[in-house]
């Protein structure tokens, strides 16, 4: 995902932002481990990623990928748990004690996890301005929004603009397919789809995120057809977009296929196609072999700030 850092954002930020070197308000940024961020972004100053733990056979393993792989291979019960509000309290306190005057906290869809609720509970313990945002998505689409916020912050964007950029995550689309629905069923993530899928757990449906929740879109009978359809959906979104679009591919245990799909999508992406392995918290629900694609606007610019810039 390092390709995200190679392109300059200077042209899309409003001209009235404070030039480098002038005094700026320090804004802390918090996210969670479902955002699929690379280490280089997680290491940025005034940024904290709160881990979402995985649980294998009732033993909490944090983000231990090896424990997850072993648990899946042995057919053990694998699930996840939202971080405790105290984890967010520690993150917020650390940023405030370091000199941040406000905090923006961006998290995976509340329809999929209680993580954002835990963050809201923690935020109530502080008098400082802490804005908690439900991205209504997950993985790379969430990560793109967090990365954009971090880059806009480094350019001097104010808190209000960062909040609007974070909310552009709802404009992102994501589609995925899994060789087996069993892990999603065990984790309770497809209970709402039972009326659509019935008892056909042997189908290879195309799933997506709508209003923050998983929905069934199509029901191809083979995984090969499902992955081919993922490419078609991503290309459709890229062609229909009004501006430049970045495309991404996610997987868990299917890197070769992910790279093949990325190569096919490359001519339609504004910049290199990002390829990422799913973090443990998401792989715990999808199981091995999942493939996902996403499309997101490149350099999202909130309309209200564009209007402001025009009148400068």
N, C-alpha and C positions, 0 to 999 in steps of 0.2 A: 504493500500500500504506500510505499515511499514515493510513488509517482505524484501523489497529491501535493507534495511539498515542492515539486520542481517548477510548477507554473506560478507566475507572479499574479497576485491579486491586486496590484497597485491600480490597475485601470478601472476596477469595478467599485472601489471604495469611494465614498463621497469626498469631494475636494476640500470640504470644510473641516475634515478631521485634523486633529492636532499633529503638526509635523514632528518627526522623530527628534528627540532631544528635549522637547518641552515637557513640563510637568503634566502627568496624566493620572487619572484615578485608577488605582490598582483594583482590578476585577478578578476574583477567583473563579475558576471553572471546575465543576465536578461532573463526572459521568459514572457509568457503571461498566462492568466487564462484558456486557452484551453489545457494546458499541464497536467491537472489532477494530480497535485502534492499534497501530504498530507501536513498538517500544519507543521510537524516537519522538512520537507525539506524547506518549504517556510521561516522558521525562521532562516535558516543558515546565518552566517555573509557574507557580500559582495554578497548577492543575493537579487534580487528584482523581484517580479512577478507583471507585469502591468495588471490591470483588463481590460477585454473587456466588455463593458456595454451591457445590454439588454434594449430594449425599448418596453414598453407595452402601447398601445394606445397613441403613440407619447410622452410618458413620460419616461425619462431616469431613470432607476433604478439600475444602476451599476451592481453588482452581486447578487442582492436581490432575493434569491431563492423563498421566499414566494410570492413576487410580480409575479414571473414567474408562479408558481403553480396556483395562483388565476387567472392570465390572461389566461392560458391554459384552466382552468376549465370553465371560463365564455365565451370562444370563442373569446377573444379579439385579436386584431392584435398584434403579438409578432414578433419582429425582433432584430437584433443586429447591432452594429456599431463598426467600428474599433476605437481603441483608438486614440486620437489626437496626432500628433507628439510631442506636448508639454508635454504629459505624459511621453514619452520616454526621452525627454530632461531632465526632472526633475529626472528621475531614473538614467540616465547617470551622471548627475551633482552630484547627491548624492554620487554615488560610487567613482567618481573621487575626490570629496572633502574629502571623507573618507580615501583616500590614495591609491586607486587602480590605477595601472599604465596602465592597458589595460582592455578591456571589451569584452566579447563574449555574443551576444544577439541572442537567439534561439527561433524561432516562428513557429506558425501553418502555414500550407500550404498557399502560396500566391494565389493559385487557388481557395481557399475557403474564404479568407478574405484579406482585405487590411492592416492587422496588420503589416506584415513584411515590407510593403512599408512605413508605418508611421515610423517604427523603422529606416529604411534607411534614410529617410528625416531628422530625428532627429540626426542621427550619423554625418551628414555633418556639423553640427554646432560646432563640436569639433575637435581640433587638435590631441587629444589623439587617439591611435589606438582602434577603435571600430569595431569589426567584426560582421556583421549581417547575420544570417544564416536562410534560409528557410528550415525547416525540411522536407517539402514535405509530411507531415502527420499531425496527430492531436491526441489529447487525450493521452491514455496510451503510444502508440508508441513514441509520442513526449515527454511525461513525462519520459519514460525510458532513452531517449537520454539526457535529462536535468539532470536526477539523475546520470547518468554515468559521465557526465561532472563535476558535483559537487564533486563526489567521487574521480575522477582523479585529480581534482584541489587540494583537501585536501591532496593527496599523493605527491603533488609537480609537477604535469605534466605541461609542458610549454604550452603557448597559441596555438602553432601550433598543438600540439597533441590534445588539447581540441577541436579545430576546426574540426579535422578529426573524432574524436569520435562523435561529434554532427552530422556530415554528415552520420554516420552509421544508422541514423534513416530511411534512404531510404531502408535499408534492412529489416525493419519491415513490417509485413503484418497486415491488419485489415479488418474485415468483420462485417457487421451489418445488422440487420433486424428491421423494425418498423411495428407495427400493422396497421398504416395508413400512407400513403405518403402525406397526406394533408399538414402537417406542413412543410415538405421539399419543397413541391410545392409552398406554400405561400411565403417561404423565398427565392425562386428562385434557390434553390440548386439542383433541378433535371430538370431544363429546358433543359439541354444538353442531358437528357436521354429520351426526348419525343419520339424520333424515335424508341427507344427500347421498351418503356413501352406503347406507344400509349395512349389511353384513359383508359387503364385498371388500374385505381387507386385503384381497390379493390384487386389487387394481393399483395403478401407479398414477394417482391423480396429480394434476397441477394444482398447487395451493398458492394462495397469495395472502397479502395483508390488506384488509379493508377496515377503516375506522379503528385501527389498532388490533383487530382480531384476525385469526386465521380463517380463511374461507376457501371452499373448494370451487375451482373454476372449471376444470375439465377432467375427464376420466379415461385417459388412454390406457390400453391394456398391456403395454410393454414399457419398460423404463427407457428404452432407446427412443420410442415415440415421444415419451414425456420430455426427455432432454432436448430433442429436436424442436418441440413446441416451445420450450423455454426460450430458445434462441429467437424464434419467430415473435414471441411476445415482447422481448427486449428490443428487437429491431423495430417493431411497430411503434413502441413508445418513443424511440429515438427519432423516427421519421415524423411523428405527430407533434413533437415538441416545438415550441415557438422559438426557442433559443438553443444555445449549445448544451449538449448533454454528455455526462460522463457515465460510463457503463462499468459494472463490476460483476465478478463471478465469485461465489463462495462455495465451499465444499467441506466435507469432513471425510478423509480417507479416500478421496477421489481426485487427487491433484492432476493426474494426467488428463482426465476428461475435462477438468476445469480449465486447463491450459488450452486444450483444443477448442473449447467454446470461446474462450477469450480471444483466440486468434481469429475466429469467425466473426466476432463482434468488433474487432479492432477498427475496421474501416469506418465504422459508424459512431465511434466515440471521440469526443473532443479531448484528446490526450490518451495516454496508454490505459488499457483496460486493467483495472485493479483486480488482482486475484488474491483472495485471503482464505485461510482455513478458519472454520467456525471456532469461536471460543468454546471452552468446555461447557459453559452454562447453556448454550444453545445445542451443542452436539449431544448433550445428555438427553434431549427430547427428540432429536431427529434420528439419532443412531448413525451407523456407518453408511457411507455411500451417498449422502445427501448432496444435491447440486442445486444451487440457487443463482439467479441473475437479478440485477437491479439496474434501474435507470434513475438518474438524479440530475436536476438542472445544475449546470456548471456556473460557479460564481453567482449564487442567488442574491438578488438585490431587492429588499423590501420596497414596495411601491411608494410608501409615504416618504422614504428617504430619497428616492429618485426625484419626487416632486420638490423636495427641499433643495436638492442640488440644482435643479433647473432654475430656481429663483435666486441663486447666489449671484 
